[in-house]
Amino acid sequence: QVQLQESGPGLVKPSETLSLTCTVSGDSISRYYWNWIRQPPGKGLEWIGHIYYSGSTNYNPSLKSRVTISIDTSKTHFSLKLNSVTAADTAVYYCARQSSAWGMDYFYYWGQGTLVTVSS
Amino acid sequence: DIQMTQSPSSLSASAGDRVTIACRASHSISSYLNWYQQKPGKAPKLLIYAASSLQSEVPSRFSGSGSGTDFTLTISSLQPEDFATYYCQQSYSPPLTFGGGTKVEIK
């Protein structure tokens, strides 16, 4: 049973760095793209970016200058860093595994989500 | 970026109704289109992938169709547990993008 679990501070001050970790269990992290997706309260879903197990990344251009996604060398978790945060970065942050069928990708496994509030 | 536009943004329906949600892509995405259901406080749940493939364990009253730029999610007979928000998402090219969502409410 594949499970993803986000962890990290629930409150971050403006201008500081948001840091989250997604711990993967029940599957090897060394096979897929691993994603971060966020959802501001009452709003829709926004893809932040993903990382392949090899370390290659792809980011949403709207956040690219502030985002870093990394994967740990023991290959059991991956992380998100978003710097210079503002209130607009307040959201529920999800991690998700990108699966593929016939070359078409989708998100089947998701973490439960963690609310991060940006406030002084 | 490929923009995904859903319509309507909300709808009211009764149990047993047939419901159709539309999703339009700003560029052709072939069949690289997924549908998700989200209930309050929960992560999205995959319903349909590759435009028309039903995810296992998802009830057969859900179906997806379309290709290119125009797609549809249909619920053939709305059940009480189907009241939720539905999102389309393209996986044709990064940045991966979602539609704005369609909230299905009880009439």
Interface residues (C-beta under 8 A of the other chain):
Chain A: N35 G44 L45 E46 W47 G49 H50 N58 Y59 N60 P61 S62 Y94 A96 A101 W102 M104 D105 Y106 F107 Y108 W110 G111 Q112 G113
Chain B: D1 S31 Y32 N34 Y36 K42 A43 P44 L46 Y49 A50 S53 Q55 Y87 Q89 S91 P94 P95 L96 T97 F98 G99 G100 G101
